[in-house]
Amino acid sequence: MGPSMDCATTTLLCDEGDDGVVGHGLGVRRNRRSLTKLPVQSEECLALMIRKESENLPSCDYLKRLRNGEVDVASRDEVLDWIAKVHSHFNFGPLCAYLAVSYLDRFLSAYDFPESKSWMMQLLAVACLSIAAKMEETDVPLSLDLQTGDSKYVFEGRTIQRMELLVLTTLKWRMQAVTPFSFMDYYLTKINRDQTASCSSIVKCTELILSTLKGINFIEFKPSEIAAAAVAISVAVETEAVDIEKAICSLTPQIQKERVMRCVESMQEFSSPSGFLTVQRTSHVSVPNSPIGVLEAASCLSYSTADDLGVGSCEDESSHDNPVTKRRKLED
């Protein structure tokens, strides 16, 4: 029997019925599937994930295109800010946020947007967040209801669905990606000598991983390297006696220490309270001892922080209250 991924199987929800609607109040508690009964990750599983992580990354020239302006970094930053606001509004989990940005970057690395269609970046962000929510959340809002942030455009449901299909086909339907969260539980357990990680370590790791989403320089690092850097920093901060470089060496020989150290340096320079999302602990957080169980613990945390495609533009702030009735076609 071959090694298996230590993650729950998910299915893409295709039907958006009335029972998928979520209230618009802040701080909605999500009911995520339980991961607490999974077995502890093994070295074999870790090796498999490291082999597979490169299959779901942006193309090799994507970072170069971002740096030389071929891909609009300012537009990317703008839609990532929107994703963060909507993520916070619906209290989605950290993996949902990471997947949404991952889908967006992978798509941008493989598909060239017409320069005259500036609204397409916002449409792409809506589609990527919608797909990520369908992959990782059990209570998924309608795609129309996702448009709660201060977005310039409001899109029709059928337009979003068509964009979702374009994203899915462009990414060849490979949506179950290996992320830094896939490695975080293993690394935390390893560095703590098989002891359950502290809640503060989990929170710090999650914050550090999410803080990498907006920094384009982190695109060069693999998920396993980002996770290793986040774990090493969080443990070093919590246990002052632990040296970051020694912490990295204790994780696994399957990662390159030099690359992880570069990632650590980038995190220390880039991460700040104004990062992609801020994680705050609630009064009671239980930390499960399971693979990727940190994501289940994170569900107890609060987060603040096509020519023929039809598209609408918000005329005023009240448009967000009723996106169905208050939209108009954008004139080319």
C-alpha positions as CSV (number, residue, x, y, z in Angstrom):
1,M,0.0,0.0,0.0
2,G,1.5,3.3,-1.1
3,P,1.8,6.4,1.0
4,S,-1.3,8.6,1.3
5,M,-1.7,12.3,1.8
6,D,-2.7,13.2,5.4
7,C,-5.5,15.5,4.4
8,A,-9.3,15.0,4.1
9,T,-10.7,14.5,0.7
10,T,-12.7,17.5,-0.5
11,T,-15.2,17.9,-3.3
12,L,-15.9,21.0,-5.3
13,L,-19.4,22.2,-4.6
14,C,-21.0,23.0,-7.9
15,D,-24.6,23.8,-6.8
16,E,-25.2,27.1,-5.1
17,G,-28.6,26.6,-3.5
18,D,-30.3,28.7,-0.9
19,D,-28.9,26.6,1.9
20,G,-25.4,27.8,1.0
21,V,-26.2,31.4,2.0
22,V,-24.4,32.7,5.0
23,G,-25.6,35.7,7.1
24,H,-23.7,39.0,6.6
25,G,-22.9,39.6,10.3
26,L,-19.3,39.8,11.3
27,G,-17.6,37.0,13.2
28,V,-19.7,34.2,11.7
29,R,-18.4,30.9,13.1
30,R,-17.7,28.4,10.4
31,N,-18.3,24.6,10.8
32,R,-15.3,23.0,9.2
33,R,-14.8,19.3,8.7
34,S,-13.0,17.6,11.5
35,L,-9.4,16.7,11.0
36,T,-8.7,15.5,14.6
37,K,-9.1,11.8,13.9
38,L,-6.3,11.5,11.3
39,P,-3.1,9.7,12.1
40,V,0.1,11.5,12.8
41,Q,2.1,12.4,9.6
42,S,5.1,10.1,8.8
43,E,8.4,10.8,7.1
44,E,7.0,8.8,4.2
45,C,4.0,11.2,3.9
46,L,6.3,14.2,4.2
47,A,8.5,13.0,1.4
48,L,5.4,12.5,-0.8
49,M,4.2,16.0,-0.1
50,I,7.7,17.5,-0.9
51,R,7.7,15.6,-4.2
52,K,4.2,16.8,-5.1
53,E,4.4,20.5,-3.9
54,S,6.0,21.7,-7.1
55,E,3.1,20.4,-9.2
56,N,0.8,23.3,-8.0
57,L,3.1,26.3,-8.1
58,P,3.1,29.3,-10.6
59,S,5.3,29.0,-13.7
60,C,9.0,29.5,-13.3
61,D,9.0,32.9,-15.0
62,Y,6.1,34.3,-13.0
63,L,8.2,36.1,-10.4
64,K,10.3,37.7,-13.2
65,R,7.2,38.9,-14.9
66,L,5.9,40.4,-11.7
67,R,9.2,42.2,-11.1
68,N,9.5,43.6,-14.6
69,G,5.9,44.8,-14.8
70,E,4.5,42.3,-17.2
71,V,2.0,41.3,-14.5
72,D,0.4,44.3,-12.7
73,V,1.7,44.1,-9.1
74,A,-0.5,47.0,-8.0
75,S,-3.7,45.3,-9.3
76,R,-2.6,42.1,-7.6
77,D,-2.1,43.9,-4.3
78,E,-5.5,45.6,-4.6
79,V,-7.4,42.3,-5.1
80,L,-5.5,40.6,-2.4
81,D,-6.6,43.4,0.0
82,W,-10.2,42.7,-1.1
83,I,-9.7,38.9,-0.6
84,A,-8.5,39.6,3.0
85,K,-11.5,41.8,3.8
86,V,-14.0,39.2,2.5
87,H,-12.1,36.4,4.2
88,S,-12.4,38.3,7.5
89,H,-16.1,39.1,6.9
90,F,-17.1,35.5,6.5
91,N,-14.5,34.2,9.0
92,F,-13.1,31.7,6.5
93,G,-10.2,29.5,7.6
94,P,-6.5,30.3,6.9
95,L,-6.2,27.5,4.3
96,C,-9.1,29.1,2.3
97,A,-7.2,32.4,2.1
98,Y,-4.0,30.7,1.1
99,L,-5.7,28.6,-1.6
100,A,-7.5,31.7,-3.1
101,V,-4.2,33.6,-3.6
102,S,-2.5,30.4,-4.8
103,Y,-5.1,29.9,-7.5
104,L,-4.9,33.6,-8.5
105,D,-1.1,33.5,-8.9
106,R,-1.1,30.2,-10.7
107,F,-3.8,31.5,-13.1
108,L,-1.9,34.8,-13.7
109,S,1.3,32.8,-14.5
110,A,-0.5,30.8,-17.2
111,Y,-3.0,33.3,-18.7
112,D,-2.5,36.7,-20.1
113,F,-5.2,39.2,-19.4
114,P,-6.1,41.9,-22.0
115,E,-4.6,45.1,-20.8
116,S,-7.8,47.0,-21.7
117,K,-9.9,44.8,-19.3
118,S,-8.8,46.1,-15.9
119,W,-12.0,44.7,-14.3
120,M,-10.9,41.1,-15.0
121,M,-8.5,41.1,-12.1
122,Q,-11.3,41.7,-9.7
123,L,-13.4,39.1,-11.4
124,L,-10.5,36.6,-11.1
125,A,-10.2,37.3,-7.4
126,V,-13.9,36.7,-6.8
127,A,-13.7,33.4,-8.8
128,C,-10.6,32.2,-6.9
129,L,-12.0,33.0,-3.5
130,S,-15.3,31.3,-4.5
131,I,-13.5,28.1,-5.6
132,A,-11.3,28.1,-2.4
133,A,-14.4,28.5,-0.2
134,K,-16.0,25.6,-2.0
135,M,-12.9,23.5,-1.5
136,E,-12.4,24.3,2.2
137,E,-15.6,25.6,3.8
138,T,-18.7,23.7,4.7
139,D,-21.0,26.7,4.7
140,V,-20.3,28.5,1.4
141,P,-21.9,31.8,0.6
142,L,-23.4,32.5,-2.9
143,S,-20.8,33.9,-5.3
144,L,-22.9,37.1,-5.4
145,D,-22.8,37.4,-1.6
146,L,-19.0,37.1,-1.6
147,Q,-18.8,40.6,-3.1
148,T,-19.1,42.4,0.2
149,G,-15.8,44.3,0.2
150,D,-15.2,47.7,-1.2
151,S,-14.9,46.4,-4.7
152,K,-15.2,48.7,-7.8
153,Y,-17.3,46.2,-9.7
154,V,-20.2,43.8,-8.9
155,F,-20.5,40.8,-11.2
156,E,-23.5,38.6,-12.1
157,G,-23.5,35.1,-10.8
158,R,-23.3,33.5,-14.3
159,T,-20.3,35.7,-15.0
160,I,-18.5,34.5,-11.9
161,Q,-19.3,30.9,-12.8
162,R,-17.8,31.3,-16.2
163,M,-14.7,32.8,-14.7
164,E,-14.5,29.9,-12.2
165,L,-14.7,27.4,-15.1
166,L,-11.9,29.3,-16.9
167,V,-9.8,29.1,-13.8
168,L,-10.5,25.4,-13.3
169,T,-9.6,24.5,-16.9
170,T,-6.5,26.7,-16.9
171,L,-5.3,25.1,-13.7
172,K,-6.2,21.7,-15.1
173,W,-8.6,21.1,-12.2
174,R,-5.6,20.6,-9.8
175,M,-7.2,22.4,-6.9
176,Q,-6.1,20.1,-4.0
177,A,-2.7,21.8,-3.6
178,V,0.0,21.2,-1.1
179,T,0.4,24.4,1.0
180,P,2.6,25.4,3.9
181,F,-0.2,24.3,6.2
182,S,0.3,20.8,4.9
183,F,3.7,20.8,6.6
184,M,3.1,22.9,9.7
185,D,1.7,20.3,12.0
186,Y,4.6,17.8,11.2
187,Y,7.3,20.5,11.7
188,L,5.7,21.7,15.0
189,T,5.5,18.2,16.4
190,K,9.1,17.5,15.2
191,I,10.6,20.6,16.7
192,N,8.8,20.0,20.0
193,R,10.0,16.4,20.2
194,D,6.6,14.8,19.5
195,Q,4.9,17.1,22.1
196,T,1.8,19.0,21.3
197,A,2.6,22.5,20.0
198,S,1.5,25.5,22.1
199,C,-1.3,27.6,20.9
200,S,0.9,30.6,20.6
201,S,3.3,28.8,18.3
202,I,0.3,27.8,16.1
203,V,-1.0,31.3,16.0
204,K,2.4,32.8,15.2
205,C,3.1,30.2,12.4
206,T,-0.3,30.9,10.9
207,E,0.3,34.7,10.9
208,L,3.7,34.3,9.3
209,I,2.4,32.0,6.6
210,L,-0.4,34.4,5.8
211,S,1.9,37.4,5.8
212,T,3.8,35.9,2.9
213,L,0.8,36.1,0.5
214,K,1.3,39.7,-0.5
215,G,5.1,39.7,-0.8
216,I,6.0,38.7,-4.3
217,N,9.5,37.6,-3.2
218,F,8.0,34.7,-1.3
219,I,6.8,33.2,-4.7
220,E,10.3,31.8,-5.2
221,F,10.0,29.6,-2.1
222,K,8.2,26.2,-1.9
223,P,5.4,25.6,0.6
224,S,7.7,23.3,2.7
225,E,10.3,26.0,2.9
226,I,7.8,28.7,3.9
227,A,6.4,26.3,6.6
228,A,9.8,25.5,7.9
229,A,10.8,29.2,8.2
230,A,7.5,30.1,10.0
231,V,7.9,27.2,12.5
232,A,11.5,28.1,13.2
233,I,10.7,31.7,13.8
234,S,7.7,31.0,16.0
235,V,9.6,28.5,18.2
236,A,12.6,30.8,18.4
237,V,10.4,33.6,19.5
238,E,8.6,31.5,22.1
239,T,11.7,29.7,23.4
240,E,14.5,32.3,23.4
241,A,17.1,29.6,24.0
242,V,16.3,28.0,20.6
243,D,18.5,29.3,17.7
244,I,16.6,29.6,14.4
245,E,19.3,27.9,12.4
246,K,19.4,25.0,14.8
247,A,15.7,24.8,14.7
248,I,15.7,24.5,10.9
249,C,18.3,21.7,11.1
250,S,16.1,19.7,13.4
251,L,13.1,19.6,11.1
252,T,14.0,17.3,8.2
253,P,17.0,16.7,5.9
254,Q,14.6,16.9,2.9
255,I,14.7,20.7,2.8
256,Q,17.6,23.0,1.9
257,K,18.7,24.9,5.0
258,E,20.1,27.8,3.0
259,R,16.8,28.4,1.2
260,V,14.9,28.3,4.4
261,M,17.2,30.8,6.0
262,R,16.7,33.1,3.1
263,C,12.9,32.7,3.6
264,V,13.4,33.5,7.3
265,E,15.2,36.7,6.5
266,S,12.5,37.7,4.1
267,M,9.8,37.0,6.7
268,Q,11.6,39.0,9.4
269,E,11.9,42.0,7.0
270,F,8.4,41.8,5.5
271,S,6.0,40.6,8.2
272,S,4.3,43.3,10.2
273,P,0.9,43.9,12.0
274,S,-0.4,45.2,8.7
275,G,0.2,41.9,6.9
276,F,-2.4,40.0,4.8
277,L,-4.4,38.9,7.9
278,T,-3.9,39.3,11.6
279,V,-4.6,36.3,13.9
280,Q,-5.9,36.9,17.4
281,R,-6.5,34.2,20.0
282,T,-9.8,33.7,21.6
283,S,-10.1,32.9,25.3
284,H,-10.3,29.1,24.8
285,V,-8.4,27.3,22.0
286,S,-7.8,23.6,22.0
287,V,-4.8,22.3,20.1
288,P,-5.4,18.9,18.5
289,N,-2.6,16.4,18.2
290,S,-3.2,15.4,14.6
291,P,-1.8,15.9,11.1
292,I,-2.7,19.4,9.9
293,G,-4.7,19.6,13.1
294,V,-3.4,23.1,13.5
295,L,-6.0,24.1,10.9
296,E,-8.8,22.8,13.1
297,A,-7.4,24.8,16.0
298,A,-7.2,27.8,13.7
299,S,-10.9,27.6,13.2
300,C,-11.2,28.8,16.8
301,L,-9.2,31.9,15.9
302,S,-10.6,35.2,14.6
303,Y,-9.0,37.0,11.7
304,S,-8.8,40.8,11.2
305,T,-7.0,42.5,9.1
306,A,-13.6,37.8,-21.9
307,D,-15.2,40.4,-24.2
308,D,-18.6,38.9,-23.6
309,L,-18.3,38.6,-19.9
310,G,-21.0,40.7,-18.1
311,V,-19.7,43.0,-15.4
312,G,-21.3,45.6,-13.2
313,S,-19.9,48.7,-11.5
314,C,-20.9,49.9,-8.0
315,E,-22.5,53.3,-8.3
316,D,-22.3,54.0,-4.5
317,E,-21.8,52.3,-1.2
318,S,-25.4,51.2,-1.0
319,S,-24.8,49.0,-4.0
320,H,-23.2,46.4,-1.6
321,D,-26.5,46.1,0.2
322,N,-28.3,44.7,-2.8
323,P,-25.8,43.6,-5.5
324,V,-28.6,41.8,-7.5
325,T,-30.6,44.9,-8.3
326,K,-28.0,47.6,-8.3
327,R,-25.7,46.8,-11.2
328,R,-25.1,48.0,-14.7
329,K,-23.2,46.8,-17.7
330,L,-19.7,48.2,-18.1
331,E,-19.3,50.0,-21.4
332,D,-16.2,49.0,-23.3
